[in-house]
Amino acid sequence: MSGPNVAWYVALAACLLGIGALGVLIRRNTLVVLLSLELMLNAGNLALIALARHWHNGAGQIFALAVMAIAASEVCVGLGLVVALNRRHLSLDVDTLSELKG
């Protein structure tokens, strides 16, 4: 039993990438934007692993592990910023935060 075709995985990754892009473009809450970015990174990982399985090559899986490490560091920095903003009782609205530039 070989499982679903690779095209199904790539189509699912494209749908997840689209949902994540809509979340980044439409939502204004910082946490939702960070979650949407994580969804987009995971969609890329799914496509990398599916294509690596299709081509019988391990390079896509290794690159997906590197993307997961980068995503974990992005979550640490992003959540640290959100906690710091929340402690100062600042708004978590992305449009308001863009006014904080030097």
Number of C-alpha atoms within 10 A of each C-alpha: 3 4 5 8 10 16 13 11 18 19 13 15 23 17 14 20 21 16 17 24 16 13 20 19 11 11 14 15 15 20 16 15 20 19 15 23 21 19 20 23 20 20 23 19 21 21 21 22 23 21 20 19 15 12 11 10 12 14 15 20 18 14 15 21 14 13 16 16 12 12 16 13 12 15 16 10 11 15 15 12 13 16 12 12 14 12 9 8 9 12 14 16 13 14 12 11 13 9 8 7 5 4
